[in-house]
């Protein structure tokens, strides 16, 4: 039951926030549009991976990609489909989990403004984390036309 209904849910949870470091990082919730103006040339984007709650085996997980603009210019983030991003977990060089696996995404362009010095939280749809507890290597990507470098870092899945 991860088809079009799940893709439609992806359009709803896009909310803006700071990464918790300082109050000036907070931005208003971005307004998604289908008509996208020129992108900012002075944007310097980075992505960080978080979850809404500590990840536990066999439990729901809500992946959050924190997209930050540390550049000198504000700009428009353009996402060509309803897939805002992706997360994968690897162990010993083998992919154990990928959020987008078995999902379909609408071909619907969307965009939002990201001011210089601000961040936006892109929430991926909920998923059940059906993997063993333990240490993983996480990768996270934002599916925008002006994608930041892939996030890579350690990730721990706790016991239920």
Buried (B, 14 or more C-beta within 10 A) or exposed (E): EEEEEBBBBBBEBBBBBBBEEEEEBEBEEBEBBEEBEEBBEEBEBBBBBBBBEEBBBEBEBBBBBBBBBEBEBBBBBBBBBBBBBBBBBBBEEEEBBBBBEEBBBBEBBBBBBBBBBBBBBBBBBEBEBEBEBBEBBBBBBBBBEBBBEEBEEEBEBEEE
